[in-house]
Amino acid sequence: MANKNKSVISVLFNDDDVMLKSIKPIREKGYNIREAYTPFPVHGLDHELGLARTRMAITAFIYGAIGLSVAIALTYYTMIVDWPQNIGGKPSFTWGENMPAFVPILFEMTVFFAAHLMVWTYFVRNGMYPGRKAMNPDPRTTDDMFMLEIEFDGGEDELRQLLKDHGAVEINLVEKADEEAPELEEAHA
C-alpha cells in the first residue's frame, strides 16, 4: 500500500487585496492553506484563513494581575512590615490607609509585568528564541510580496489554473508528496 503525504505549493502575489480575495475560492475548493507570509500585517487575513481568535488578552490580564499582586506585597512589606515610617501623619500600621500613595507603584508594576511577560509569551508561542534560524521561505515576502503555502493531495494543474485565475504572480512546487515503496511479499516455498 502506498502512503501519500500532501504536496505543498507556494504562491506569490504582489498585492494584499488580490491575495485576500483569492483565499476564499482556494478554501472553497477544499485546499488547506498552511501558512501566509506578508511584509506587513494584513487586516482580515486571520478571518479569511479561518484562524481562531487569539487568547493573548487573557494572558495579558493574568500577567497584569500577577504584577498587581507583587506590587501590593512589595508595598505592604516595605512600608508596613520592614520599614514603617510616619509620612505626613498617616498611620503606618495599615496598608489600606496608605494605598493612595502607592497607586503609581501599583500601576507601574501591573504594566511592567503584563508587558514583559507578554513579550516572552509571544516569543515562546511563536517558537522564536535566540540562535534559531529564520524560517522565511522567500526573502521577497519581507519587502513587497505576499505568499501562501497551500497543501494539496492531487490535481496540481487544476490548482495552478485556479491560482492564475485569481492573480498569482509566481507558483512554485515546494514539497512533492512522498510515496512509500509497496511492501514486497515474501514468497513461501
N, C-alpha and C positions, 0 to 999 in steps of 0.2 A: 504494500500500500504506500502511496506517495503522500508525504505530509507537505502541504503547501502553506508557506507563510505569505503574508501580504507584501506586495511590492510598494515602493514609495516613489512618488514623483514630486519634484519641486517646480513650482510655478512662480514666475516673476511678473509683477505688474509695475507700471510706472505712475500709477495714480491710486490713492487710497480709496476714493469713491468707486472706482472700477473694481477694485479688489472686494470691497464690501458688497457690491451688487452681484458679484459672481459667486459669493459664498452660498446664497440661498439655492440657486439651481444645482450647485455641486452637492449640497446636502440632500436635496430632494431626490437626486438620482441614487442615493444610498452610499455615497463615498464618505469616508471618515477623514476629516481634516485634523491631522495630528498636531500641527504646530503652525503658528503665524509669526513672522518676523517683520518688524516695521521700524523705521528710523525714529519715529515719534509715536506717542500714544494716539491710537485711532479711536475716536468716540464711537461707541456702539459695536465695536469688534467682538467684545466678550459676549454680548447678547446674540449677535449673529452666529457665533461659533457654538452657542448653547451651553456656555460655561455657567456653573453655579455661582451665585453671589458669594463674595468673599466674607470670611468671618474675622477679618483682621480688626474690625471695630470692636468686637467683643474682647479680643486680646488687649487692645489699647485700653479699654475700660478696666480690665483686670489689672494691668500693669499700673495704671493710674491709682487704683485703689491700694495696691501694694505700696506705692510711693507715698500716698497719704498716710497709710498706717505707719510706715517707717518714720515719717515726719512727726507724727503725733508721739510716737515712742521716743524719738530723739528729743523733742522739745520738753516732754514730760520729764525724762531722765535728767537732762541738763539743767533745767530751770526749777524743778520741784525737788528732785531727789539728790542729785550730786552737788549742785551749787546754787542753793536758794538765795535770791537777792531781793531786797526791798527796793523796787524801782517805781518811783512816783507814788509811793504809799499803797501800792497794790499788795494784797496778801500773797505770800509765796507758798502757801500750803495747798492751793487748789489750781489745777490746770485750767479748768473751765473759766475762772475769772480772769486768767491771763491770756486766754486763747486769742482775743482780738490782736494782741501784739504779735502773735505767731502766724497770722494769716499769710504774710508774704512767704514765710518759710514753708508752710503747708502747701501753698500754691506752687512754688518753685520745685519742691520735691516731687509733687504729683506730676508735673510736666516733665521733669528730668527723667523720672523712672519710665513714664509712658513713652517718651521719645527714644530713649536709648535702648530700652528693651524691644521696642518695635523694630528698630534697625537690625538688631540681632535676630529677631524672629523672621524678618524679611530675608536676611542672608541664609538662615538655616532652611527656611521653607523653599527657597529657590535654588538651593544647592550651591550657593556662592560662598566660597571660603578661600582663604589665602593659599596660593600655589596651584589653584585649579586652572586648567587651560580653558580658554574661551571656546564656546560651543557653537558659535555662529557659523552656519554652513556657507554663507556667501557674504563677503565684506560689503557688497553694494547695499545690503539692507541696513547698514548704519549710515548711509548717505542719502540715497534718493529712490531706492527700490523697495517694493513690498513683496514678501514671499509667503506662499502657503506650501506646506508639505501635506500631500494627500496620499492616503493609503488606498490600495485597490487590489482586488483579487484577480481580475482578468479584464479584458476589453480595454487595453491601453489605447487603441486607436479611437475608440468612442470617447474616452476621457480626454484625449488630446484635442479632439474636434470640439467637444463641449467647452474646453478651456479657451481655445482660439476664438470661438464664437462669443465669449464673454470678456475679451480684451486682454488675454495673456500675451505678454511680450516675449517670454522665453519659457520653454518647458524642457526639463531635464529629468531623466530617469536616475534616481538616487540609489535605490536598492532593488535588486531583482529578487523575486521570490525564490527561495531555496527549495529544491526538491530532494528528498532523500531517495537514495537508490532503493529499488524494490528488494525486499529480503529474498535471498536465494534459498530455495527449498533444498533440503538435503535429500539426496537420492538414497532410498533404502534398498539394500540388496538382499 
